[in-house]
């Protein structure tokens, strides 16, 4: 029996390239990076290079919880007070901004439905953890909330409490593949009948820990982010949150919901080669891509474009290119490849979710977004990287993510009417 299609009926985003879908879409297709000096944490006493203090920071977070004008219930998003919102960890605030845009259903309309959230995050509420340790070291009052807000699952809880999502509440960490993994797991839960409607995505906040750690690993660039370019020298960090709402097609039709796209397949794998360096043969990432294609019942010839992980490090570029060549063979130099991180910075767990939305927008607008910073192709990669926005027929996109510890994940996404 063929499983019922799982469709996307809501999207929400907050990242450096735009807060809200329309703002993000404008930056995405214009190729307008949101890289700026990082102002949201204090680096006093830490010897960080100047380029570690540049990144995809979300500017001007609101002081209070945004209202949801489209909600039938006037007090739908007013359950968390402005005072409560202002005290939340930064990752919780980002998650709520994106979730409230995506999930526009009042709680009383979901009676009897099995709802929930599947959230990917790497550092979780680490900003609260850093504050807690700093205050403890100086014998300043800490309060009981700080260590709780530092927990990785704190963002999922903040969203679930605000939107009354139950019984599913799952936080996953597959490093920088976490956002894609979260969407994939939610897709499988919906398709298998274990849930009715789920909010799935990723959230990550910039932190001193991340800036210091990636600087120590010498993965941050003092230049633009240039994936698959022979001048590449690494990435800049980013932050943000992005969510999609997933449900079965019959459910969406019953309530006349707008459908933004369909998740056709999900695949995952692990390289098991090391903590940081990927398998340079690309075999691990290729297995995830092949698994997603098999799950969707498709072949590489059915894919019209690729959204690449594209961190602009030498190892990732070579491994990802090798994976594409393994899977696509002779089509590798022809299938178009786009990358989002030059716009947003590398938002770790949020990246895969941000890129899922970028793929949905490309399908909806039948337009491939550009890859800013790509100017001089690296012949060792030999990929067809999109340099400027390009309108063309698009039915299906492969979105791929990779992470430390060998994690890989891939999604096959189709346009709403495909």
Buried (B, 14 or more C-beta within 10 A) or exposed (E): EEEBBBBBBBBBBBBBBBBBBEBBBEBBBBBEBBBBEBEBBEEEEEEBEEBBBBBBBBEEBEEEBBEBEEBEEEEBBBEBEEEBBEBBBBBBBBBBBBBBBBBBBBBEEBEEBBBBBBBBBBBBBBBBBBBBBEBEEEEEEBEEBBBBBBBBBBBBBBBBBBBBBBEBBBBBBBBBBBBBBBBBBBBBBBBEEEBBBBBBBBBBBBBBBBBBBBBEEEBBBEBBBBBBBEBBBBBBBBBBBBBBBBBBBEBBEEEEBEBBBBBBBBBBBBBEBEEBBBBBBBBBBBBBBBBBBEBBEBEBEBBBBBBBBBBBBBBBBBBBBBBBBBBBEEBBEEBBBBBBBBBBBBBBBBBBBBBBBBBBBBBBBBBBBBBBBBEEBBEEBEBBBBBEBBEEEBBBBBBBBBBBBBBBBBBBBBBBEE
